[in-house]
Amino acid sequence: VYLNGFHGDCSAMFTVGDVDEHMKRLIQVTEDCLYAAIGICKPNEKISNIGNIIDEVASNNNFTVIPSFVGHGIGSYFHGPPDVFHF
């Protein structure tokens, strides 16, 4: 979505065909990470806390984050600054 000079961003994960339980769990934990991160967002929250909660949720579920992948800001630039590291 692009409205009045600003972008919106959303995505959804769907499975196709036979998906094993480990992959289903990965998809669920990824969504849990997203909502945990959104849940702590508020004015003046440190960006590092967002990454820390993602890492915590993943780790608590026996998954790890990939350091070379980062979250991103959104606004007048799509996938713009700041980078949000997940660790």
Secondary structure as GFF3:
##gff-version 3
##sequence-region A 1 87
A	DSSP	beta_strand	2	3	.	.	.	ID=ss1
A	DSSP	beta_strand	6	7	.	.	.	ID=ss2
A	DSSP	alpha_helix	21	40	.	.	.	ID=ss3
A	DSSP	alpha_helix	47	60	.	.	.	ID=ss4
A	DSSP	beta_strand	70	73	.	.	.	ID=ss5
A	DSSP	beta_strand	80	85	.	.	.	ID=ss6
###
